[in-house]
Amino acid sequence: MRIFACILVAISVSGPARAQSPVLMGGYDAARTNADLSETVLTPSSVSPSQFGRLFTLPADGQIWAQPLYLPGVAIPGEGTHNVVYVATAHNTVYAYDADSAGPPLWSLNLGPSVPSTAYNSAGYTYTDITPELGILGTPVIDPAGATLYVVAATLENGAFRFRLHALDAAAGTEKFGAPVVISGAVTGYGNDNEDGVVRFNAAQHIQRPALLLLNGVVYVAFGSHGDEGVWHGWIMGYSAANVRQQTAVFNTTPNGYGGSLWDSGRGLSADDQGNIYAVTANGTTDESSNYSENVLKLNAALKVTDWFAPSDAATLNDDDGDLGSSGAVLLPGNLLLTGGKQGLFYLLDSTKLGGTVANDAQIPQSFAAANVGIFNLAVWNRAGGPVFYLAGGNAPVEAFSFFKSQFVTTPSSVSASGFAVPFNGMTVSANGGTPGSGILWMITADDWPLPSSGTLHAFNADNLGEEIWNSSLNLTRDALGQFTKFVNPTVANGKVYAASGSGSLSVYGMLAPGTNSPPTITGLVNGANYASGGMAPGEVVSIFGQNLGPQALAQGTFDGNGNLTTSIAGTQVTFNGVPAPLLYASAPVVSAIVPFEVSAANAVSVQVTAGGASSEALTLPGATTAPGIFTEDASGNGQAAVLNQDYSLNSDANPATPGSVIMVYATGGGVTNPSLGTGIISGAAQLAAPVTATIGGQPAPVIYAGQAGGEVAGVMQVNVQVPEGVSGDPTVVLTVGGVSTQTTATVAVK
């Protein structure tokens, strides 16, 4: 479907289409800010109990400890193109679900037998942090260029503990790049568990909790302990993303000691634009020469320590299990690094000169007590006036701290009205860039202590935390989240919130479809390529305007198992003279549909939209044999037309056609074809029944072919035209089909 790939803008023409930002890793980015700054649908003014709620749930076979990931526009073999949400469970299963509707998985794959939590029990100790099983804990990472999802699964096979790195095709769920590979590693040293001066990675003594990091073609995987029991170290392994059997680097935080776990409450290693990696370690041996517990570490791609910081009380932190590394490192603009530990202290550091340990910590730009109990998670909203960070301690409200000049103001800029007993929350900021008034702080909290407990998803006005605009407990029948899971951040993407639970399900929240008290209303209908109003032709792509026509967040059409474009999106359906129309996308203000071929040049066509169980009043418009319009690059109907050159490259000023060559012009509204086409199908070539002529720069241009665009949804037409001699620059291109002409404002680039 070349036209969908090359001129997708033509599908979303005249609609509120917006770039869909993927969520490729835990914490949203390598800085681990926990922020989606591309959200325009979900705002403090649009999210309310009457408009926002749970849309559907997606089942899983175990607890979900990894943050859900989101990738738009994935071509699933045999299933069409979907926006996909990826879910990984403690039972070692990865699911790919359509992100916009309830239904069976697009694919799923189990990665082996999980580890019963009782397998970690040692003499006098019972492991209870994560029960009843451990499989996939660390959030996977997606390489969008290669459409590959990297994930680590823990298995117990015939008494042997193993971790495997998998590289899954994001579209098909199949292994690639030599995966899976058993993770192993060794360093020289005389620390705990060494044999003859070599410390080897012991899978039975570690868990893979931090989110994975993909940086410059290398997948980095970090490990910590299971409750500080047994013999453990902090480990980082690097593997080539293109061939996971090639290990690029191994790092042990305490080769000549013990401990130095990397767990970060699941947040993951951070990385800056220069390729430096930052890790924050927990309790263990600290000597700052080979053992780096209770440290902020700066490492290069080869995992060599290039700089480090440890607070002056590192030894006390170790004695008190006061992990510095309970929240990982968050990178801020201006080479700043923010981290905090179980003490409740925040450290603001200069990432270009961490500076080591100084008795009075004089080299620290800032340190202050921000929470009464340990800091396990935070979110940062990078705004024009400086970043704001959010956190919630134990038995405390959620607080916001603003940046002023070179430091954070230590008095909160806003505080929530209520407090939360458990500090192990997940949190995400969603906003439209740094725009004030657009921000929401989403937070998943436990309803009670001790755990296990049910959980609640909250939405706070990020500018004023005292305003809680919605939460999932206000309407438990409709919106209940399920069991709380520690540290798992909600994923906000494309107008929806994906919230994981320990109940074996992913809850999907968004703007609710219009209710029966708000029926859809049609206010207008135009050609989807050139905005022309008038008669509708069979197969024409049209845009329908109005109110309450569909979901608040734009949802794209999908293809069924037979390869046909479906006639329903998120409860929205459009009929022309009672015939359901294939839908390209649907949203509250606009729907893009294809006039069914069954509606042949009728004298009058009745158009009706059904959404949320209610139907609009019918709009009656004239029919037409043809109503052609040319798609344009910017979806305005004006300027550069959607044209491919003779070599199938995209026509543009930088890549013009030559006189005498044949170009392919994409349009709609050409009417019926010979042979006739079925509504909504993906079709091969078929000639237009009506005669077609063309001009370029006002000069007649021979038409070589005029008909259905091969491999595209029926209704998208392709006209192959020979560029006449004597034209150059950006001449207009005009098609005339059955005596009706397209707009005169579309242009083609000619050398």
N, C-alpha and C positions, 0 to 999 in steps of 0.2 A: 504494500500500500504506500507507494511512493509519495502520493499527494499528501497523505497524513503526516509523513515524516518531513517533507520539504516545505509544505505550506500549511502547517497545523493552524496557523493564525487564521486561515480562511475558514476553518471550522468554527472558531470562536469569534469570528467577525461580529462586530457591533455588540458583543456581549461583554460582561464584566470579567472576562478572562484575565487571569493574573498568573505570573510565574509561580509554579509550584516548587517549593524548595524541598529537597530530600532531607531526611534525617539519617545520616550514614554511620553514626557512632554514638556511644554513650556520652551524654553531656552536650550533644549537638555539634561540637567542633573540637579541634585539637587543643584549644584553650580551656575546654571543659567549663564553659560558662553556664550551661543549663539554660540556654536562651534561644528561642526561635524569634528572630527579628524580621520575619517576612509575613507575619500574620495580619491580614486586613479584615477578615470576617468577624473574628471573635474580639470584641472590644468591651470595655466596661458598660457601654450604652446598649450593646446588643445582647449580652448574656444576662438572662434573668430567669427566674423559675418558670415563667409562663412561655418563654421562647427557647430555652435551652434545656437539654436533658439527655438521657441515655437513648441512643438510637437503636442499638442492638448489641448483642454479645457474641463473641467468637470463642468456641470451646477449645480447650487444650487438655493434654493428658497428664498434666502435673502442675506444680507451682511455677510461677513465672518470677524469676529473680533478675532477669536481664531486661533492660529497657527495650521496648518495641522499636523497631526501625522502619523507615518509610521511604519507598522509592517510587516516584511517579512514572507512568508511561512505560511499563514493562510489557514486552510482547511475550506472552505465555504461549508455548506451543499448544495448538489446538483449542485455546481459550480466548484468543484475541488479546487486545492491549488493556492493561489494568493498572491503576494505582495500587500498589501492594504494600501491606503492612506485614512485617516479618516478626514472628513470635518464637522464642526459644524457651524450652521448659527444663525443669530439674529432672524430668524423665528422659532427657536427651533427645527430644523431638524438636525439629525446626518446622514451622508452618509458614507458608506463604498464603495470605488471605487477600481477597479483594478488600481494599481499604474503605470502600464507600458503601458496601451493602453486605447484609448477612448472607451466608451461603457456605457450602463446603469449601475446604481448602483448595486453592489452585494447585498446590502440591504440598506434600509433607514428607519428611524423612526422619527416621529414627537412627541415631548415631551410636547405638550400642547400649548394653545394660548399665544402668546408673549405679551409683555406690550407695548402699544403705547407710544411713548416718550412724547406725550402730557399729559399722565396720571400723569407725575411727575411735571407738571406746578403748581406753587403756585402763590399766589397773587403778581402781579407785576413781575413775573419771568417766563420766557419761557425756558424750558430745550432744548438745542441745541447741546450738546456734541455728542450725538449719536441719529440719526434720521433715519427712522421714527419709528423704533421699537427696543425693547431690549428683547433678549431671552437668548441665550447662548453667553456669552462674554468671560468668563475665559476659557483659554485653558484646555481641559480635560487632564486626565492622564491615562496611560495604565499600568496595571499589566501584564507583559508578561507571568509570571508563570501560572496565572489563566486565561489568555486571556480575561481580563475584562477591559472595558473602563468606567471610572468614569467621570461623567459630571454633571454640575449644570445648570438647566434651570429656568429662571424667567417667571412666568405666572401671568396673570390677569384673574381671574375667578369669574364672578358675582360680580365684584367690589372688590374682595379680592386679595391682592398681596401675592404671595408665591414664595419661592425658593424650589426646590426639588433636592435632590441628587439621581442620577440614576447610576446603575451599569449594564452596557450592555455587553452581551456576544459579544466579538469582532468578532466572526465568524458568529453569527446568528442575532445579534441585539436585542435579547430578554433580558428582565430584569432578574436579578439574585440577590442572597444574600439579599433578603428582600426588594429590591428596587422597586419603589422609596420611599423616605422618605422626608417628609416636614421638612425643616431645621428650627430649633428654638433654643433658648438659653436664659438664664437669669443669671445675676450676682447680688450680693448685692452691693448697692451703692446709692448715692444721686445725681448722675449726671442728665443730661438732660433726660427727658422722663421717669424718675423713678416713680414708684408707690409704696408708702409705703416702700421705701428703697430697691426696687428691680428694676433693669434696664433690660427690656426684649427686645430681638431682634425684631425690627420693619421692616418687609420686605418692607414696602412702602417707607421707608426712605433710602434704601441702594441699591447698585448694586454690583454684584459679578464680579469684573474685573480681579483680579490677577489669574494667572494660578494655577491650583490645584497641591497639593503636596501629593505624596504617600510615606510614610516613616514607615518602620518597622510595616507594617500591618495596618496602620492608614491613612485615607484620610483626609487631612487638607484643609479647605475651608476658604478663607479670603474675607472680605467685606469692601467697602468704601461707600462714599456718591455719590449722583448724583449732581455734580457741587457745592458741599458745601451748598446746599440749604436744608432747613428744619432742622430736628433734627437728628443728626447722630453721630455715634461712629465708631471706628475700631473694627471689630469682627473677631475672628478665631474660627472655630468649628472643632472638630476632630470626625471622625466616623470610626468604625471598617470596614476594607475592606471586611472582611469575613461575616459581618452582619451589613449592613448600618443602621439598626434600633437601633444599639447600639452606643450611643454617648459616646465618650471617654473623651472629655474635651471641655471647653468653656472658651474663653478669651475675655475680653473687654479692649481696650487700655485706656479708660477714664471713669471708672465707677462712679467717683465722679466729673466729669467735662463734657466736650463736645469734639467732634472732634476726632482727632487721626486716620483719615481715612487710610485704607490700600488699595492702588490702584496700585502703582508701575508701572504705564504705562503698566499694563498687565503682568509684568514679573513674579511675584509670589514669595512666600516664598522660602528661601534657606535652605539647610540643609547640615551638615558636616557628616563625617564618624562616628563620635561619637554619632550621633542621636540628636545633637542640632539643633534647628530651629532659623532662623534669619528673623526678620521682620523690615521694615523701615516705620515709620509713617509720616503722613502729619500734617497740622496745627491743632491746638486745644489747650486744657489745658495741661500744663506741670508743674508737681511738683516733679517728680521722686520718688514718694512714692506709688502713686496709679494711677496717670495720666501720660501717656507716649507719648504725641504728640511730633513731631519733634525729634524722637528718633530712634536709632538703638537698637533693642531688641534682646536679646538672651534668648530663652525659652527652657525648657525641653519638653519631650513627653507629659507631663500633662499640657502643656501651662502655666507653672509658670516661671516668669521672674527670671533668674539666673544672668544676667548682662545686662548692658545697657550703651549707650553713647548718649549724646546730645551735640551739639556744644554750645559754650558759648553764642552765639547770638540766642538761640532757641526762646526767647520771640519776638525778632525782626522778625524772620522768620514767626512766627505765625501772627504777625501784618500785614506783607507784603504778606501773602499767598505764602511764599517762601518755599513750601514743601520740606523738606529733602527727603521725601519718593517718589520722582518722578521717581526713576530708580531702586529701590529695592537694594538688596545686592548681590554682586558677590563674591564668595569665591575663593581664590587663594592658591596655594601651600604655605606651611610654615605658616599656621594659619593666613593668611592675609585676610582681608575683604575690598572690594572696593565698595564705594557708592558715589552718587552725587545727588544734588538736583537742584531746579529751579534757585538757585543763580549762577549755573555754576561752583561751587566748587566741587572738588573731595576730598574725605577723604579716606586715606589708614589707616586701623585700625588693631590692633592685636586682633583676635577673642577670644583669651584666657584671655584677660584683657581689656575689652572695657573701664572700668574705670570711667564711670559716667561723670558728667560735671565738668570741671575745668576751672576757669576763663580765663586762657591764653591758654587753649587747649594743654598744654605741654605734655600730655600723648599720643597725636596723633603721630604715626610714620610719617605721611605726610599729608599735605593739600595744594592744590594749585588750582588756577583758570584755568580750562581746556576748558571752553566754554564761549562765550559771552552771551549766552542765556541758559536757563535751560537745564539740562541733563535729557533726558527721556529714553535713551537706550544706550547700549554699547555691544561690543562683545570682547571676550578675546581669544587670541591664546596662549595657554601654550606651550612654546618652551623650548628646552634644555638650552638655554642661559637666560631664564627668560621670563615671560609673556609679551605680547604686547596687549594693549587694544586700541580699535577704538571707536571714537564717532564723531558726527557731530552736531554742534550747529546751531542756526538760522542764516540765511544769512552768512553762513560760509562753508568752505570746510570740508571734512571728514579728520580726523587727526589720526595718530598712535603715541602712547606713549610707549616707551620701558623701561623695568626694568633693573636697574643696581645696583648691590650689594644689598642694602636693600630698595631701593626706585625707583619710576619711575622718569625718566628724564623729566623735565618739558617742554623742547623744543621738539616739535614733531619730530619723526624720519622720517616721510614722510607725505605729504599733497597732497590731490587731486588737480588737476588743476582747477576744477570748484567748485563753492559753491552751496549751496542749501538753499532755502528760509525757508523751514519748518523743524523744528527740531524733528518732530514726526515720524521719519523713523523706518522701521524694518531693522534688520541687522543680518547676520550670517557669520561666518568664516568657510570655508571648507578647509581641508588640509589633507595630509597624515601624521598624527602624527605631530611631530614638525619639519618635513623635510623642510629646506629652499627651496624656489622655488616651493613648492607645494600648497601654500596658495592663496585663493581667498576670498576677502571680498565682499559679496553680500549685496546690500542695496536697499530697496524700498523707493523711495522718491516721494513727491508730485511735480507736474510740475508747480503749481501756488499757490498763496495765494490771497484771503481766500479760505478755503475749502467749498464745495467739489471741487475736482480737479482730473484730470487724474493722473496716477502714472507711474513711470518708474522703472524697475528692472535694477540695475547696477552691473557690475562685475569689481572689481579692483584687480590688483596684490597686494596681501597682504604684500609683501616685499617692494613695491614701489607704493604707492597710486597715484603717478603722472601718472601711466600707467593704464588708464581705458581700459580694453581689450574688453569690449562688453557692450551694453545696449539695452533694448528692444525698444527704440525709433529710433534706426538706421534703422530699417525696420518695420515700423508700420503695414504695410499690413500683414506681417507674424507674428510679435512678440508682438503686442500691449497687454499691461497688463490689462487695464481697469481703473476703478475708484480707487483712492488711499484710503487706510484704515489706520488709525493711529496705529502705534506701532506693527503691525503684522509682525513677522519675517518670511522670506522665510525659507522653510524647504528643506535642501539638504540631499538627501539619494540615494545611489545606482546609482550615475551618473545622477541624475535628480534634478531639482529645482522646488519646488511646491510653487507658489506665489498666495496668496489670493487677492481678490479685493472686492470692495464695489459694483461691478456690477453684483453680483450673479453668480460668476464663479471662478473656480480655474484654473489658467494657469500652464501647465506643460512644462518645458523647458528641453532640453537635447541635446545630440549630434545628428545632423541631419543624416538621412539615406544617403548613398552614392547617389550622383546625376548621371544623365545620362553620365556625362563626366568622372565618376570614376566607371566603371563597376566592378562587383565582379570578382575576379580571384581565381581559385582553384590551390593550389600548392601541395596538397597531401591528402591522405585518409588512415586512419588506424583503426584497431579494437579499440573500445572505452574502452576496459578493459585492453588489454596487449600491445597496440601500434603496433601489428603485421600488416604488409602490405601484400597484396596478394589478393586472391579472396574474394568476398563478399558473405555471405550467407543470405538467407531470414531471416528476423527478427533480424539481427545482429545490435547491437549498434555501430555506427561508429563515428569517429571525422574527420571532413573535415577542412583542413587548407587552408589559403589564405589571400587575402586582400579584404576589403570592402564587406565582406560576410553578414554583419548585422549591428545592431546599435553599436555605440562605447561602450555603457554600456551594459554589459551582461544582457540579458533578458531571463527569464525561460519560458518553455512551460506551457501551460494550458490545461485543459480538457473542452470539450464542454458539453452541457446539456445532451448528451447521455453517458457521461463518457469516450469519446474517446479523446486521445491525439491529439491536433490540428496540422495541417500541415503548419501553418503560425505563425511567431513571428515577430512583428514589421516590417512587409513588407518583411520578408525573407521567401523564400520557396525553398525546395530542391526536385528535382525529380530524380528517378532512372528509366531509360527507359521510361520516361514520366509520371511515377506514382508518385504523391506527397507523400512525406515521413513524418511521425510524427516527430516533432522536440522536443528535450529535452531542448535545450537552443540555443541561437544565439548571436553572437557578431561579431565585425569587423574581428578579426583574426581567429575565429574558430566557427564552428557550429556542434552540436551533433544531429544526426538523427538516425532513425531506418529504415533499409532497408526494404521496403515493402515486405510482403509475396507473393505479386503478381509477384515479380521478382524471380522466381524460378531458380535455378542453371543454369542461362543462360551462354553461352560461353563468352559473352561480355556484360558489363553493362555500360550504358552511364549516367554519373552523371552531373547535372547542378544546379547551384544556381542562384536564382533571388533575387535581393535586390534593394530597391530604384527605382523600375521600370526598372532596367537593368538586363540582364542575362549574366552569365559567358559563356565562351567557354566550351563545353562539355568535360569532362574527361572520357576516356574509360578505364575501368579496367575489369579484368576477374571476372566471377561469380564463385561460389563454392556451393557445397551441404552443407558443414559445414565449419566453421572457428572459432573454440571455443577460448575464452579467459576468464580468471578468474578475477573478480573484486578484487581489493586490497584496504586495509584500507586507504592508503595515496594517492590512485589514480595514483601511479607510475607504476603499473603492477608488482611490486616486493614487497617481504616481506609479512606481515600479510594479509592473504586472507580475503575476506568478507564472514565470516562463522558464522552460529549460532550453538550453542551447542544443545544437545538433549532436554534441557529444554527451548529452544528458547532464551537463553541469548547470548550476543555477545561474540564470542570466542576471547581470548586474552591471553597474558602471565599471566596476573593476574586472568584469568578465563579460564583455559585450559580444553579441553575435556579429557575424560578418555578412555583408550583402551577398545574396545568392545562397546562403545557408538556410536550412529548415529549422524553425523553432517550434516548440510545443507550448501553446497557450492554454491555460486551465481556466475553466469557466463553469457555469451552471445555468439551468433554465433552457436547455436546448430542446426539451420536449421528448417525445417518444422516439424510439430507435427501431431499426430494422437489422436483425431480429429484435423483438421486444424484450425488455428486461424485467426481471422480478424486483419487487420493492425490497430495498434493504440488502440486496445481495452484493457480494464482491464479484465483479464481472470482468470478462475479457472484452475485447473490442466489439463494438456494434455501431454501425453507421447511424447518424441522425437521419430521421425521416424527412425533415425539412431541409431545403437548400441552404447552403452556407457560403458567404463571401467574406472577404477580409480586406482591410486597408492598413498600411503602415505608413505613417507620415503623410496620409492623404492619398498615397499611391496604391493602386490595386495590388494585392499580394496573393499569388496563387495558393489555393487551399489544396493540400495534398491528402489530408484526412480530417474528417470531422465526425466525432462520435464519442462513445463512452471511453473514458480513460481506463485502460487495461489495469486490472488489479486494484481498482478503487471501488468505493461504494457506488452503486448505481445512482446516477444523477450528477456525478462529477464528470464533466466532459472535457475532451482534449481536442484542440484544433491545431493541426500541423500546417504551418504557413511558411512559404518561402519568402525570405526578406528581399524586397525589390532593390535593384541597383539604384544608387543615387540618394539613399537616405543614410543619415548618420546622427549621432548624438542620442537624444532621448525622444524619438518620435512617438506619437500616440498610436496605439493599436486598437482597431475597432472591428468587431465581428458583427455580422448581420445574419440572423438565423430566421428563416421563414418570414423575411421582410421586417423583422424587429431588430434594432441595433443595440449593442451594449453601450455603456457609458463612453464618453469621448475623452476621459481624463486618465485612462490607464496608459502607461508608457512602457517601451521596451528599449533596452540599451543596445545600440548598434555602433560598430567600430567605424 
